[in-house]
Amino acid sequence: MALSSDELERYARHVVLPEVGGPGQNKLKKSRVLVIGAGGLGAPVLQYLAAAGVGTLGIVDHDHVALSNLQRQIIHTVSFIGKAKVESAEHFIKSLNPHVTVEKHNHRITPENALSLISLYDVVADCSDNFDTRFLVSDACFFANKPLVAAAVGQFDGQISTFKPYLKMPDGSPLPTYRCFIGDLPQPGMFPACEVAGILGALPGILGSMQAMEVIKELLGIGESLAGRILMYDALSSRFFETSLGWNPENPLNGIKPTIFDIRAENYRS
């Protein structure tokens, strides 16, 4: 799949990078990435992955564009208020890079469709805004053997990590799962949504851009993965913090005595 002259010019700043070059850019062109959510985090993820030339972007989102979204969800515009976010996202992506194929999934990701959907892609970026979806997506990525780049934001802070728990660490133990990080599924209301707590609009732009970077690294196989590490950002103090994340042998997914063996509706809240 040779790059066209238009693509060579478009991606010239990639092609001159020794870590990318023509072969790497061609690898991006052949890649398929699934983005869960086209909101505050998903907007910059989609923007930068499309600009980078990722060949196919799948978008899962059942929501519609609202005026209150536009403070942070930068791929949507006033003209798309009331329309499906997947339609708005496709319009933006096609305007930015017509070489990218968009696959729209205008519905929720559920226990019934998660595994079959995720299995179609090379890497998953979880840009959702609730723990129910995050746990489901993480578990499905584990069973599908797909790398997951997950980020979350609060009012003025956020964190990002990559999860590849189907692989082993140098000592032979599995890499950690999202469940090793969070533990049990938090009770509803424990962490207020942004419509209740508020959020500074530029913050998801920072974390979403970092997500796009980590997805590209995973696709190209370059740099050091965030698997086994959590990177946290405090916007008010302008500081990054990093901590290691270890495997919890008691986690129910890939622990010593697992209790979750597949994706079933009874394992997740409806």
N, C-alpha and C positions, 0 to 999 in steps of 0.2 A: 504494500500500500504506500506508494511513493507520495511525498508531499508535493503539492502543486506549487507553481511559482508564487501565487498569491499567499499560500501558507508559509513558504520559505521567507517571504518578506514580513508577514504578520508575526512570525515567531522568531525573527532574526536574533533577538536578544536571548532567547533560549538556546538557539542552535550554536551560538558562540561559546556557551558554557561547556567546559569539558565534561561536567557531570551529566549533561543532558545531550547536547549535540543532535544531529539528525536522527540517529537511532532512538534516542530518548523521546524526542518529539513525536516520532512515529508510534512509539509505545503509548504515549498519551492519547494519540489519535485513535488507537485501537481499544482504549480503556473504556470501561463502563462503571460509573459511580452512581450510587443511589443516595439521594439527599432526603432525609426525613424531616419535613417541615420547610416551608418557604417564608419563614418569618424573620425575626431579628437576626438570628444566627444563619439561617439558611440563605438569606439574601446575599451577604458577602461571600459565602461559600460558593453559591451558584455563579455569582459575578466573576470571581477569580478563577474558578475551574473552567468556565466557558472561555474566558480570556486566554487561559493557558492552553486551550485546544484539546481538552478532554473530549473524546469523540462522542460519547453518549452520556447524557445526564438524565437519570430518572428522578422524578420529583413526586413525593407523596405528601399531599395536603388536601384536606377536605374543606378548608375554610375559604371565605371570601374577603376581598380587600375592604378594609374600613379606614375611615379618615384618621382614626387614632393610631393606625399602623404606620403611617407615613413619617412619623418622628424618628423611626429607626429601621424600617424595612425598606431599604433604599432601592430595590429593584421595582417597586410598585409606584404608581403615579395616580394623580387625581382622576385621570380618564378611566382608570380601571376600578374605581370604587364600586362595590357591589358585585363585581365579577369574580370568578374563581381565581384563587391565587396561582394555581397551576397555569391558567391561561395567561395571566399577567406575567408570570415568570418566563413562560415560553416566548412571549412577545419581546421581553427585554433581551433574552439570550439570543434570539434570532437577529435582533437589531445590532447586537454587539458582535456576534460571530456566527455567520450563516453556515459554517462548516460543522457546527455542533448539532447532533440529533437530540431532540427532547422527547422523553417518554413520560407522559402525564398520567399520574395515578390520583385521580380526584376522589379520594376516599381515605378513610382511616386505615392505618396498619393494625391488623387484628391477629389474634392467635390462629385464625383460620387461613389468613393469607400471608403471614409474615415470612415463613420459611420459603415458600415458593417464590415470593417476590424478591427476597434478599439473595436467593440462589442465582438470580439472573445477572448479578453485578459483581465487580471485582473488589470494590471497597465501599463501605457504607459510612456516611457522615450523619450522625444523629444530632439534629438541630431542633429536636422537640422541646417542649416546655413543661413536661410533666413526668413524674417518676414511673407511672404505669407504662407509658410508652418506652421509656428508657430501659426498663427491665426487660420488656418483651423484645425490643430490638437487640439488646445485648445477648439474650439467650438464643435468639434466632441466629445471630452471627456466629455464636459458638457452635451450634449444630450444623451450620452451613460452611464452617471453616473459612469465614470471611473476616478480614480486618475491619475493626470498628474505630472510627475517630469520633469521640464524643466530647461535647463541650456543654457548659451550662453557665448561666449568668444570674447574678442577683441585682441589687440596686446599683452598687458601685464596684462589684467584684465578680470574678468568674474563675473557672478552672477548665482544663483540657487534658485529655489523656488518650492514648491509643490502647485498644484491648485486642490481644491475640491469644486468648487462653487455650486454644487448641495446640499451641506450640510450647516447647519446654525452655526453661532457663538453663544456664550453664551447669547448675548443680543437679539437673535432672527433674526438678519440680516444675509444675506447670506455671506458665505466666498467669498473672492474676486476672480475675474476671471483674466486671462492673460490680457484681455482688460482693467481691472482696473489698471493694472501696466503700460501698454504701451500707452493706449488711442487709437487714430486712427492709422490705418495701415500706417507706414512711407512710404514716397515716394521713388521710386527706386533711388539708388545712395546716399541716405542720410547717410547710414552706409556702407562704402566700404567693400567688401568681402575680405577674407584673402589673396587671390591671388593678390589683389591690395595693401592692407594695410600691409600685412605680419602678422605673428604670431609666438611667441616663442613656439617651439614644445612641451615643457613639460607642458605648461599651460593647454591645454585641458585634459591632463592626470590627473591633479589635480581636475578639475571640474568634469570630467567624473567619476572619482573614488568616488567623493562625490555624484554624481547622483546615482551610483550603491548602495551606502550606504542608501540613502533616499528611493530608490525602495525597498530594503530589509526590511527597517523599516516599510514601508507601507504594505508589504506582511505579515509580522509577527505581525503587530499591536503593536510594541514596541517603546519606546522613545517618544519624542515630535516631531510632524510633523512640516515641514516647511510651512504648509498652513497658510496664513496670515502674512508671514514673507519673506523678501528677504535677502539672505546672499550674500555679495559681497566680492571679493578677489582682492587685489592689489598686484601683484607679485613683482613689483619693490620695494615697501616699506615693503613687507612681512607682510601685515596687512589684517585682516578680519573686515568687517563692517556689522552690521545688522540693518535693519529698518523694522518697521511694515508696512504691506500693508493692507489698508482698502478697504471695498466694496465701489465702486462708484455707487450711486443710478441712475446715468445718463448713465451707460454703457448699450449698446444695447442688451446684452445677458440676464442678470438676474437683470437688473435695474428695477426701478419703472414702466417705460413705455418701455418694450423691443420692439425692431423692428426686431430682428433675431429670428425666431421660428423653423428653421430647417437648414440643410446644403444644400444650393443651389448655383450653380455655379455663379450666379449673385452677390452673397455676397462677392466673392473673385476675386482677379486678376488671370488671366489665366497664 
